[in-house]
Amino acid sequence: MADLPEDWRNGGFGLYIHWPFCQSKCPYCDFNSHVSASIDQKAWLNAYLSELDRNAERTPDRVLKSVFFGGGTPSLMEPDVVAAILERVGQLWTPANDQEITLEANPTSVEAGRFRAYADAGVNRVSMGLQSLRAEDLRRLGRLHSVEEGRRAFEIAKDCFNRVSFDLIYARQDQTLSDWKDELREALSLAGDHLSLYQLTIEAGTAFGDRFERGLLRGLPHDDDAADMYEVTREICAEFGLYDYEVSNYARPGAESRHNLIYWHYGDYVGVGPGAHGRVTINGQRHASDTFKQPGKWLEAVKQGTGEKLFDPINPTEQANEYLMMCLRLTEGVDMARFEALGGKPLDPATLKDLEQMGMISVESPYVKATHQGRLVLNAVIAELLLD
């Protein structure tokens, strides 16, 4: 347990900034996003700077590996706001030599015109929410851009940034396996070196969730069909030189999302903005932070001193379980020695043996890895391995 205080160094240190506003609310989205007629960008900038200053006081002498602007739709932020935030970030923490600064963007024409200004501000990676290359599916998914706008914005982004990723959603309504194969190959012919490919999930509290409960969301693929789509996704990406380094993320070697790897490697990260959470180690104790979700409430709370609603220590069992839930998503798997150091107990040998015999995991000391079969039911595999 002697090296536990520095466990976060296994993943590094990052910063997440949440911009909570969107032009419209997509029916599948359960993220903390809101539509607002007017946004006082100056007030938001001041709040972000205040929270950055406060967080930097308790994380001194850190090397910052990554900054991630997520949302919501961060490409609705004025470029001057992004520039001012990044200027302050550079004053507060030492940047890593290969620091990654990502901004999520939606590919509407208006936002694409901002890309050069974001690059000038210091953003060096963009993650674009294309979601589909089919017009009817974009409409069903509530997206505001057309297929052509998406393609055009992607090309502009490639001219402005060295690294560009985009998201697609599959297992959509009335989508066949053949449809997805064609669309994915088309996407890969456009793509750079990273793709996030998510199976459509119906979340409670969303418009899709409500329609599903009322039996009005028709044409969703059966589980077996969705599993087949996941299988061909891996195969086709591999043909194009992209491997599944995480359950839903594919990259050429070396092009993985450095920010997301901080999460999956269970590093430390500061979370700033409405609904942003964090994990920060102070004096050897890892803490969980959470913030007020409603934009107005968060903004007012910051004016009173902090946007956080909690900053609580995490006990050893919780740390080990969080590490397991994150790192088992990765192809490389879970380091058994690190798990034991965090939780004070090893992974249960009998459970490991049972899961290995079932073909759900492979034990390649010192790592436990989910097999391809295990990834299809990953939540169930994780549930078996968690410490009580």
ABEGO torsion letter per residue (X at the ends): XAAAAAAAAAAEBBBBBBBABBABBBAABABBBBBBABBBAAAAAAAAAAAAAAAAAABBGBBBABBBBBOEBAAABBAAAAAAAAAAAAAABBBBAABBBBBBBBABAAAAAAAAAAAAAGBABBBBBAGBABAAAAAAAGBABBAAAAAAAAAAAAAABABBBBBBBBGBBGBBAAAAAAAAAAAAAABBABBBBBBBBBBBGBAAAAAAAAGABBGBBBAAAAAAAAAAAAAAAAAAGBBBABAABBBBBGABBAAAAAAAAGBBBBBBEBGBBBBBBBGGBBBBBBBBABAAAAAAAAAAGBABABBBBBBAAAAAAAAAAAAAABAAEBBAAAAAAAAGBBBBAAAAAAAAAAGABBBBOABBBBBAAAAAAAAAAAAAABBX
